[in-house]
Amino acid sequence: MCCLDYPVTAKDYFRKPVKLDSEESLYKFYDTDSVVQAEVASKKMRRKVAPDDFYTWIFKRGICPYGVISPTSKYWMELMSIMDSEMGLSLPDTYKNVPSIFFDVLRIHRDSRPVEDTSSQ
């Protein structure tokens, strides 16, 4: 899914530089670093804190988010806007095979749609 130019240098939760040399190393770094971040936050707040989602974590670690979007993202955005209707959403494939970017774009699209004002009726 990622199109970053490797190697990429990012900083972990404790601001130590981490060199990422593949998409696999990026996801492994996310798996470990987001858990560390959640554990530290949980101790500070004295309650359970969930790890950040992947895209929020990308921003916090200073990794270019444009590199994470795949070349097929435009296809998914267009497909989503065509398929999303008032009657519901029909997925283009099984849930397991639909990339997460589809659902991210769906949320952004739905949040930006104008809402019909029904208060005057």
C-alpha atoms as one frame of an Amber mdcrd trajectory, in Angstrom:
protein
   0.000   0.000   0.000   2.893   2.403   0.658   4.856   4.234  -1.996   7.583
   5.784   0.156  11.091   6.104  -1.202  13.110   3.890   1.119  15.170   4.225
   3.196  13.115   6.609   5.360  14.191   7.958   8.727  11.543   8.472  11.380
  11.673   9.135  15.108  10.159   6.806  17.650   8.098   7.892  20.660  11.264
   8.778  22.581  12.604  10.809  19.590  15.318   8.317  18.692  15.914   8.025
  14.924  14.770   4.804  13.296  15.779   3.868   9.757  13.047   2.138   7.767
  14.174   0.250   4.705  10.951  -1.393   3.539   7.180  -1.306   3.834   7.394
  -4.292   6.151   9.742  -2.430   8.513   7.322   0.545   8.514   4.429  -1.644
   9.662   6.592  -3.422  12.257   7.713  -0.028  13.565   4.072   1.068  13.786
   3.090  -2.111  15.657   5.756  -1.631  18.323   5.905   2.172  18.581   2.133
   2.736  18.776   1.919   0.233  21.644   4.755   2.002  23.505   2.992   5.325
  23.005  -0.308   3.908  24.305   1.369   2.319  27.356   3.125   5.571  28.325
  -0.110   7.537  27.873  -2.035   4.953  29.904   0.391   5.330  32.818   0.215
   9.134  32.692  -3.580   9.259  32.446  -4.187   6.327  34.804  -6.609   4.745
  32.382  -6.341   2.502  29.331  -5.424   4.407  26.173  -5.670   2.749  22.767
  -2.822   3.044  20.260  -3.207   5.651  17.522  -4.540   4.490  14.186  -1.936
   4.108  11.455  -2.544   7.453   9.713  -2.510   9.496  12.940   0.684   7.744
  13.949   2.259   8.530  10.540   1.728  12.260  11.158   3.099  12.115  14.689
   6.270  10.360  13.556   7.019  12.814  10.757   6.643  10.350   7.896   5.240
  11.888   4.716   1.569  10.862   4.522   1.488  11.308   0.742   3.915   8.452
   0.414   1.530   6.129   2.227  -1.291   6.592  -0.254  -1.035   4.095  -3.061
  -1.286   4.779  -6.802  -4.762   3.219  -6.753  -6.100   5.691  -4.170  -7.770
   7.840  -6.853  -9.530   4.735  -8.148 -10.858   3.967  -4.655 -12.008   7.570
  -4.138 -13.915   7.596  -7.422 -15.380   4.160  -6.799 -16.487   5.139  -3.314
 -18.210   8.330  -4.486 -20.090   6.369  -7.164 -21.109   3.520  -4.874 -22.000
   5.547  -1.778 -25.686   6.396  -1.861 -28.568   7.014   0.480 -29.477   3.338
   0.184 -26.173   2.230   1.676 -22.816   1.082   0.477 -22.062  -1.987  -1.577
 -18.448  -2.982  -1.228 -16.415  -3.609  -4.394 -15.085  -6.890  -2.987 -15.210
  -8.882   0.226 -14.502  -6.828   3.336 -11.190  -8.626   3.848  -9.954  -7.632
   0.363 -10.963  -3.949   0.464  -7.974  -1.754   1.416  -8.313   0.471   4.474
  -7.850   3.596   2.332 -11.336   2.915   0.931 -12.888   3.322   4.375 -10.748
   6.354   5.208 -11.880   8.059   2.020 -15.480   7.038   2.685 -15.372   8.720
   6.105 -13.805  11.888   4.653 -16.376  11.968   1.845 -19.326  11.489   4.187
 -18.021  14.099   6.634 -17.682  16.680   3.856 -21.091  16.160   2.237 -23.565
  18.997   2.809 -26.293  18.131   5.284 -29.860  18.887   4.272 -31.471  21.393
   6.635 -34.779  19.890   7.793 -35.373  22.277  10.709 -37.648  24.593   8.672
 -40.051  21.817   7.693
